[in-house]
Amino acid sequence: MLSIILTDLSLLFSRLKAMRLPKKTLAEQTADRLIDTIIAGEIQKGAQLPNEFQLAERLDVGRGTIREAIKILASKHIVEIRRGHGTYISEQPGRVEDPLGLTFLNDKKKLASDLYELRLLIEPQIAALAAERASAEDLNTIQSACLAVEANITAKCPWTDEDIALHEAIANASGNQVVSNIIPIIHSAVKVFAELYGKPLTETTVESHRALVAAITDGDAVRAQEAMISHLQRNKQYLETFIDSPAPSVSNTGEPS
């Protein structure tokens, strides 16, 4: 009896769900079919899509439907329309630079502080995973990124992009594909901090980066986690020191002027 009731409820919920979901237009269905081909690897990231006529023939729809489908995909950052050149699959389909709309939050000091709190929640574990899973190629990328930061600090050049590249390399080495989608948030934290104060703590940055990279290279997950916590806490403490003070003038290079 119970099984019959559960079956009936399941059918009821399925029907209600179907009623709530509006039927997709032909253009939306066509966009979904193109997404399936990208996921299946039939069209590679960065590759040019066939022209309208070829796609229309291949998918058995009109060229107008193809145009509408392409607009849908472009709005979702799955394809890029390059005027005079054609339509290309994005290198990072579906990803946007500011997925949380952080650009539109007015209080940048509060945002920087909140982002460091978030980073402290996730990046130490990312570093631990990197220590456990990094390949020889991953380690080489991480070490090179660390040296690039040091070189720019020594030369008194901007190093925000190099710092981002280091954290990106560590995230990629974690072997978790979802982590790669969190990188834009990490980038936002670094960029917001740089915009407010330039890049501080150059000596301690070098030291903390070296400790972090050494732990990952040694495959020591606990040490890597602790090193990342120490690195982020130092920057967060620096931020809190200045949170109620006027931000210094920053030049267009991203460094204090």
C-alpha positions in Angstrom: 0.0 0.0 0.0 2.8 2.4 1.0 4.7 1.7 -2.3 1.5 2.5 -4.3 1.1 5.8 -2.5 4.7 6.7 -3.0 4.5 5.9 -6.7 1.3 8.0 -7.0 3.0 10.9 -5.2 6.1 10.6 -7.5 3.9 10.8 -10.6 2.0 13.7 -9.1 5.3 15.6 -8.4 6.6 14.9 -11.9 3.4 16.2 -13.5 3.5 19.3 -11.3 7.1 19.9 -12.2 6.3 19.5 -15.9 3.5 22.0 -15.5 5.7 24.6 -13.9 8.5 24.4 -16.5 7.7 26.4 -19.6 8.3 24.6 -22.8 11.6 25.6 -24.4 11.6 27.4 -27.7 13.2 25.8 -30.8 16.1 28.3 -30.4 16.6 27.2 -26.7 16.5 23.6 -27.7 19.0 24.2 -30.4 21.3 26.0 -28.0 21.1 23.0 -25.6 22.1 20.7 -28.5 25.1 22.8 -29.2 26.0 22.8 -25.5 25.8 19.0 -25.6 28.3 18.9 -28.5 30.7 21.1 -26.6 30.4 18.9 -23.5 30.9 15.8 -25.6 34.1 17.3 -27.0 32.9 17.4 -30.6 33.7 21.1 -30.7 36.8 22.0 -28.7 37.2 25.1 -26.5 38.5 28.0 -28.4 37.5 26.5 -31.8 35.5 28.3 -34.4 31.9 27.1 -34.9 30.8 26.0 -38.3 28.9 28.8 -40.2 25.2 29.3 -40.0 24.4 27.3 -43.1 26.5 24.3 -41.9 25.0 24.4 -38.4 21.4 24.7 -39.8 22.0 21.6 -42.0 23.7 19.7 -39.3 20.9 20.4 -36.7 18.1 20.4 -39.2 16.8 23.9 -38.3 16.5 27.2 -40.0 19.3 29.8 -40.1 17.2 32.2 -38.0 17.0 29.6 -35.3 20.7 29.2 -35.4 21.2 32.9 -35.0 18.9 33.0 -32.0 20.6 30.0 -30.5 24.0 31.7 -30.9 22.7 34.8 -29.1 21.6 32.6 -26.2 25.0 31.0 -26.0 26.8 34.4 -26.2 24.6 35.7 -23.3 25.8 32.8 -21.2 29.5 33.3 -22.1 29.6 30.0 -23.9 30.6 31.4 -27.3 32.2 34.7 -28.4 31.1 36.5 -31.5 34.0 38.1 -33.2 32.8 40.5 -35.9 34.2 39.7 -39.3 35.8 36.5 -38.0 33.0 34.2 -36.9 31.8 32.6 -33.7 34.2 30.8 -31.3 33.7 28.6 -28.3 34.9 30.4 -25.2 38.2 29.2 -23.6 36.2 28.9 -20.4 32.6 28.3 -21.4 30.0 29.6 -19.0 32.5 31.4 -16.8 32.3 35.1 -16.1 34.9 37.4 -14.5 32.6 38.6 -11.7 30.1 35.8 -11.0 28.9 37.2 -7.7 28.5 40.8 -8.9 31.2 42.0 -6.5 32.0 45.0 -8.7 28.7 46.6 -7.7 29.3 46.4 -3.9 30.1 49.9 -2.8 32.0 49.3 0.4 35.3 47.9 -1.0 37.0 47.8 2.4 34.3 45.6 3.8 34.3 43.5 0.6 38.1 43.0 0.9 37.7 41.9 4.6 34.8 39.6 3.7 36.7 38.0 0.8 39.7 37.3 3.1 37.3 35.5 5.5 36.0 33.5 2.6 39.6 32.7 1.4 40.5 31.5 4.9 37.6 29.1 4.8 38.6 27.5 1.4 42.2 28.1 0.4 44.0 26.3 3.2 42.1 23.1 2.2 42.9 23.8 -1.4 46.6 24.0 -0.5 46.4 20.7 1.4 44.9 19.0 -1.6 47.6 20.5 -3.8 50.2 19.0 -1.5 48.6 15.6 -1.8 47.8 15.6 -5.5 50.2 17.9 -7.4 52.0 16.4 -10.3 55.6 17.2 -11.3 54.2 19.6 -13.9 51.9 21.3 -11.3 54.9 21.7 -9.0 57.0 23.3 -11.7 54.2 25.8 -12.5 53.7 26.7 -8.8 57.5 27.1 -8.3 57.8 29.3 -11.4 54.8 31.4 -10.3 56.4 31.9 -6.9 59.7 33.0 -8.5 57.9 35.4 -10.8 56.3 37.2 -7.7 59.7 37.5 -6.1 61.3 38.8 -9.2 58.8 41.6 -9.5 59.0 42.5 -5.8 62.8 42.7 -6.1 62.5 44.9 -9.2 59.9 47.0 -7.4 57.4 46.2 -10.2 53.7 45.5 -9.9 53.1 41.9 -9.0 49.3 41.5 -8.6 49.0 39.4 -11.7 51.9 37.1 -10.7 50.3 36.6 -7.2 47.0 35.7 -8.9 48.9 33.2 -11.1 50.5 31.5 -8.1 47.1 31.0 -6.3 45.6 29.8 -9.6 48.4 27.3 -10.0 47.8 26.0 -6.5 44.1 25.7 -7.1 44.6 23.8 -10.3 47.0 21.5 -8.6 44.3 20.5 -6.1 42.8 18.3 -8.8 39.3 19.5 -8.0 37.6 20.9 -11.1 35.1 22.9 -9.1 38.0 24.7 -7.4 38.9 26.2 -10.8 35.6 27.9 -10.9 36.2 29.5 -7.5 39.4 31.2 -8.9 37.5 34.4 -10.1 36.5 35.0 -6.4 40.1 34.6 -5.3 41.2 37.0 -8.0 38.6 39.5 -6.9 40.1 39.5 -3.4 43.6 40.0 -4.6 42.6 42.8 -7.0 40.4 44.6 -4.4 43.2 44.5 -1.9 45.7 45.9 -4.5 43.3 48.7 -5.5 42.9 49.8 -1.9 46.5 49.6 -0.7 48.8 48.5 -3.5 50.5 45.2 -2.6 51.8 45.3 1.0 54.1 43.1 3.1 56.6 42.5 0.4 59.2 40.8 2.7 56.6 38.7 4.6 54.9 37.9 1.3 58.1 36.3 -0.1 58.7 34.4 3.1 55.1 33.1 3.4 55.0 32.2 -0.3 58.2 30.2 0.0 56.9 28.3 3.1 53.7 27.5 1.3 55.4 26.3 -1.9 57.9 24.3 0.0 55.2 22.5 1.9 53.3 21.7 -1.3 56.5 20.5 -3.0 57.2 18.2 0.0 53.7 16.8 -0.2 53.0 17.9 3.4 49.3 18.6 3.4 49.2 19.7 7.1 52.1 22.1 6.6 50.6 23.5 3.4 47.3 24.1 5.1 49.1 25.9 8.0 51.3 27.9 5.6 48.2 29.1 3.7 46.4 30.1 6.9 49.5 32.1 8.0 49.8 33.8 4.6 46.2 34.9 4.5 46.0 35.9 8.1 49.0 38.3 7.7 47.3 40.0 4.8 44.0 40.1 6.6 45.6 41.7 9.6 47.3 44.3 7.4 43.9 45.1 5.9 42.3 45.4 9.3 45.1 47.8 10.4 44.0 50.2 7.6 40.3 49.4 7.5 39.4 52.7 9.3 42.2 54.7 7.7 42.1 56.5 4.3 43.5 54.4 1.5 46.8 55.6 0.2 47.1 57.0 -3.3 47.6 54.2 -5.8 49.2 54.7 -9.2 47.8 53.2 -12.3 50.4 50.3 -12.0 48.5 49.0 -9.0 51.3 50.0 -6.6 51.4 52.8 -4.0 52.3 56.1 -5.6 
